[in-house]
Amino acid sequence: MRGSIGDIYLKSEYGIKFRAIVKLDIQRFPYLMKPPIIILFKTQLGQNIGMCARAMLNCGLDQLRLVAPRDGWPNPAATATAADADRVLQQTQCFETLDEAIADCHRLYATTARPRSQSIPCLPVMQAVEEIFATTSSTDSTPAQQSAILFGPEASGLDNTSLSRADALIHFPTNPDFSSLNLAQAVLLFAWEWRRGETSSHSLPPASSPTTKKELANFLDRLENELDQRGFFLTPELRPETLRNLRTIFTRSQPNEQELNMLHGVITALKKA
């Protein structure tokens, strides 16, 4: 069962307040809030995966995905540092590529410590959490969107190709003279802001039907194929950067389902011209 962990405070018939931990089945109740998924990209040390799992469960998050961890998965070193956060590790999913890991997600936020040249919005973590809450809650007519938070390798962070998949970057407002965070610290900072935000009021979700990253990737693959056939890419050397820029443009625009269908129609019409 795929869901989220949350705390519910109940009163017994004698007025005693007690705490119950519940697991919500998102598939049976599609209009419940979908907590964000934490994605660790090419993590080097299993110990860091375990410490991230601990940080997540401290703040009520339990959906963890790994992309090409260096030492494979499962990893006993992660269990040793998870401090009984076994529930997170037991349901952790491992993927070979980032595109596979985010295929069912609607929005992706990437964490980065360095300024980037790509035109991707960069949000303080508090603002990012507010935005995620606005899209992960549902009404009776609008299903909840699934967001994911992407963390890069310990030594190098995320590369430009990975960042081009993101809708926005997340910035942690640390000391500018000493801003370095280890992986578990970064995960905990985000998870703590999420935990704090659970008790705040948030915006209503958008009325339009969102698209998943897989649906957007399918459109971009089709666009790339058509551009190839028409000789759009002037040189092989410029092709990768041009594709990254195109991906950034369409990711930043966040097309909904109707808009993406229209873009497919535009390509079909141009093919007939």
C-alpha positions as CSV (number, residue, x, y, z in Angstrom):
1,M,0.0,0.0,0.0
2,R,1.4,3.3,-1.0
3,G,0.6,6.2,1.3
4,S,2.0,8.6,3.9
5,I,2.6,8.6,7.6
6,G,0.9,11.2,9.7
7,D,0.1,11.9,13.3
8,I,-3.5,12.1,14.5
9,Y,-4.3,13.3,18.1
10,L,-7.4,11.7,19.5
11,K,-9.3,12.0,22.8
12,S,-10.5,9.0,24.7
13,E,-13.9,8.9,26.4
14,Y,-12.1,10.0,29.6
15,G,-10.7,13.2,27.9
16,I,-7.1,11.9,27.7
17,K,-5.4,13.0,24.6
18,F,-3.2,10.4,22.9
19,R,-1.3,10.1,19.6
20,A,-2.0,7.6,16.8
21,I,0.2,7.0,13.8
22,V,-1.8,6.2,10.7
23,K,-1.0,5.1,7.1
24,L,-3.2,6.8,4.5
25,D,-3.8,4.8,1.3
26,I,-3.5,7.4,-1.5
27,Q,-4.7,5.0,-4.2
28,R,-8.0,4.4,-2.4
29,F,-8.5,8.1,-1.4
30,P,-7.1,10.1,-4.4
31,Y,-8.2,13.4,-3.0
32,L,-5.9,13.3,0.1
33,M,-2.7,15.3,0.2
34,K,0.3,13.6,-1.4
35,P,3.5,14.2,0.6
36,P,6.6,14.8,-1.5
37,I,8.9,12.0,-2.6
38,I,12.6,12.3,-1.6
39,I,14.9,11.3,-4.5
40,L,18.6,10.7,-3.9
41,F,20.6,10.8,-7.1
42,K,23.8,8.7,-7.4
43,T,24.4,8.7,-3.6
44,Q,27.9,7.5,-2.8
45,L,27.6,6.1,0.7
46,G,25.0,3.8,2.1
47,Q,25.4,5.4,5.5
48,N,24.1,8.7,4.1
49,I,21.1,6.9,2.7
50,G,20.3,5.6,6.2
51,M,20.7,9.0,7.8
52,C,18.4,10.6,5.2
53,A,15.8,7.9,5.9
54,R,16.0,8.8,9.6
55,A,15.7,12.5,8.9
56,M,12.6,11.8,6.7
57,L,10.8,9.7,9.2
58,N,11.5,12.3,12.0
59,C,9.3,14.6,10.0
60,G,6.7,12.2,8.8
61,L,8.0,11.5,5.2
62,D,8.4,7.9,4.1
63,Q,8.6,7.8,0.3
64,L,12.3,7.5,-0.7
65,R,13.7,6.8,-4.2
66,L,17.3,6.1,-5.2
67,V,18.8,6.7,-8.6
68,A,21.9,4.6,-9.4
69,P,23.4,4.5,-5.9
70,R,27.2,3.9,-6.2
71,D,27.2,0.8,-3.9
72,G,23.9,-0.7,-5.2
73,W,20.7,-1.4,-3.3
74,P,19.8,-2.8,-0.8
75,N,22.8,-1.7,1.3
76,P,23.4,-3.0,4.9
77,A,25.3,0.2,5.6
78,A,22.1,2.2,5.3
79,T,20.3,0.0,7.9
80,A,23.1,0.7,10.4
81,T,22.6,4.4,10.3
82,A,18.8,4.6,9.9
83,A,18.2,4.3,13.6
84,D,15.1,2.2,13.3
85,A,13.7,4.1,10.3
86,D,13.3,0.6,8.7
87,R,9.9,1.4,7.3
88,V,11.4,4.0,4.9
89,L,14.2,1.6,3.8
90,Q,11.9,-1.4,3.3
91,Q,9.8,0.5,0.8
92,T,12.6,2.5,-0.9
93,Q,12.5,2.2,-4.7
94,C,15.7,2.1,-6.8
95,F,15.9,3.2,-10.4
96,E,18.6,3.2,-13.1
97,T,17.8,6.7,-14.4
98,L,16.4,9.9,-13.2
99,D,13.7,9.9,-15.9
100,E,12.4,6.6,-14.6
101,A,12.3,7.8,-11.0
102,I,10.3,11.0,-11.8
103,A,8.0,9.5,-14.5
104,D,4.9,9.6,-12.3
105,C,5.6,13.0,-10.7
106,H,4.1,16.2,-11.8
107,R,6.6,18.6,-10.3
108,L,10.3,18.3,-9.5
109,Y,12.3,20.5,-7.2
110,A,16.1,20.2,-7.2
111,T,18.4,21.3,-4.4
112,T,21.6,23.0,-5.3
113,A,24.2,25.1,-3.4
114,R,25.7,26.8,-6.4
115,P,24.3,29.5,-8.8
116,R,23.4,28.0,-12.2
117,S,23.2,29.6,-15.6
118,Q,20.0,27.8,-16.5
119,S,16.8,29.9,-16.3
120,I,15.1,27.9,-13.6
121,P,13.4,29.7,-10.7
122,C,15.3,29.4,-7.4
123,L,13.1,29.4,-4.3
124,P,13.9,29.6,-0.6
125,V,12.9,26.3,1.0
126,M,10.0,27.9,2.9
127,Q,8.5,29.3,-0.3
128,A,9.0,26.0,-2.1
129,V,7.1,24.2,0.7
130,E,4.2,26.6,0.4
131,E,4.1,26.0,-3.4
132,I,4.2,22.2,-2.9
133,F,1.3,22.3,-0.4
134,A,-0.7,24.4,-3.0
135,T,-0.4,21.6,-5.6
136,T,-0.4,18.4,-3.5
137,S,-3.8,19.0,-1.8
138,S,-6.9,18.1,-3.7
139,T,-10.5,19.1,-4.1
140,D,-13.3,16.7,-5.1
141,S,-12.7,17.6,-8.8
142,T,-8.9,17.9,-8.9
143,P,-6.6,15.0,-8.1
144,A,-3.5,15.8,-6.0
145,Q,-0.3,16.4,-7.8
146,Q,2.8,14.4,-6.9
147,S,5.9,16.4,-6.1
148,A,9.5,15.2,-5.6
149,I,12.6,16.7,-4.1
150,L,15.9,15.9,-5.8
151,F,19.2,15.7,-3.9
152,G,22.5,15.2,-5.8
153,P,25.7,13.2,-5.0
154,E,27.6,14.2,-1.9
155,A,30.8,15.3,-3.6
156,S,29.6,17.1,-6.8
157,G,25.9,17.9,-6.5
158,L,23.6,17.8,-9.5
159,D,24.7,18.2,-13.1
160,N,23.1,20.5,-15.6
161,T,21.3,17.6,-17.3
162,S,19.6,16.6,-14.1
163,L,18.8,20.2,-13.2
164,S,17.1,20.7,-16.6
165,R,14.3,18.2,-15.4
166,A,13.4,20.5,-12.5
167,D,10.5,22.9,-12.3
168,A,12.3,24.9,-9.7
169,L,15.5,24.9,-7.5
170,I,15.4,24.9,-3.7
171,H,17.8,27.1,-1.8
172,F,18.6,26.8,1.9
173,P,19.4,30.2,3.4
174,T,22.5,29.2,5.3
175,N,25.5,31.3,6.3
176,P,26.9,32.6,2.9
177,D,30.4,32.4,4.3
178,F,29.9,28.7,5.2
179,S,26.9,27.3,3.3
180,S,28.0,23.6,2.9
181,L,25.6,21.0,4.1
182,N,25.9,17.3,4.2
183,L,23.2,15.2,2.4
184,A,21.3,14.2,5.6
185,Q,21.3,17.8,6.8
186,A,19.8,19.1,3.6
187,V,17.1,16.4,3.6
188,L,16.3,17.2,7.3
189,L,16.1,21.0,6.5
190,F,13.5,20.4,3.8
191,A,11.6,17.7,5.8
192,W,11.4,20.0,8.8
193,E,10.0,22.8,6.8
194,W,7.4,20.4,5.4
195,R,6.5,19.2,8.9
196,R,6.1,22.8,10.1
197,G,3.9,23.6,7.1
198,E,1.5,20.8,7.8
199,T,-0.1,23.0,10.5
200,S,-0.4,26.1,8.3
201,S,-3.1,27.2,5.9
202,H,-2.3,26.8,2.2
203,S,-3.6,27.7,-1.2
204,L,-6.1,25.7,-3.1
205,P,-4.8,23.4,-5.8
206,P,-5.0,24.5,-9.5
207,A,-8.2,23.7,-11.4
208,S,-6.4,22.3,-14.5
209,S,-5.3,18.7,-14.8
210,P,-1.5,18.5,-14.4
211,T,0.8,16.4,-16.6
212,T,3.3,13.9,-15.2
213,K,7.0,14.1,-16.0
214,K,6.6,11.0,-18.2
215,E,4.0,12.8,-20.3
216,L,6.2,15.8,-20.7
217,A,9.2,13.6,-21.6
218,N,7.2,11.9,-24.3
219,F,6.3,15.2,-25.9
220,L,10.0,16.4,-25.7
221,D,11.1,13.1,-27.2
222,R,8.7,13.6,-30.1
223,L,9.8,17.2,-30.5
224,E,13.5,16.2,-30.6
225,N,12.8,13.5,-33.2
226,E,10.9,16.0,-35.5
227,L,13.7,18.6,-35.1
228,D,16.3,16.0,-36.0
229,Q,14.4,15.1,-39.2
230,R,14.3,18.7,-40.2
231,G,17.9,19.5,-39.5
232,F,17.2,21.9,-36.7
233,F,20.5,21.2,-34.8
234,L,23.2,23.0,-36.7
235,T,26.2,21.0,-35.2
236,P,26.5,17.8,-33.1
237,E,28.4,19.8,-30.5
238,L,25.6,22.3,-29.9
239,R,22.8,19.6,-29.8
240,P,23.0,18.6,-26.1
241,E,22.9,22.2,-24.9
242,T,20.1,23.1,-27.2
243,L,18.1,20.1,-26.0
244,R,18.7,21.1,-22.4
245,N,17.5,24.7,-23.1
246,L,14.4,23.4,-24.8
247,R,13.6,21.1,-21.9
248,T,14.1,24.0,-19.5
249,I,11.7,26.2,-21.5
250,F,8.8,23.6,-21.5
251,T,9.5,22.5,-17.9
252,R,9.3,26.1,-16.6
253,S,6.1,26.7,-18.4
254,Q,4.4,23.8,-16.6
255,P,1.9,22.9,-19.4
256,N,-1.3,21.2,-18.2
257,E,-2.9,18.2,-19.9
258,Q,-4.9,20.3,-22.3
259,E,-2.0,22.5,-23.2
260,L,0.3,19.5,-23.8
261,N,-2.3,18.0,-26.1
262,M,-2.4,21.3,-28.1
263,L,1.4,21.2,-28.4
264,H,1.2,17.7,-29.8
265,G,-1.4,19.0,-32.3
266,V,1.0,21.8,-33.3
267,I,3.7,19.2,-34.2
268,T,1.2,17.1,-36.1
269,A,0.0,20.2,-38.1
270,L,3.5,21.2,-38.9
271,K,4.3,17.7,-40.2
272,K,1.5,18.0,-42.6
273,A,2.5,21.4,-43.9
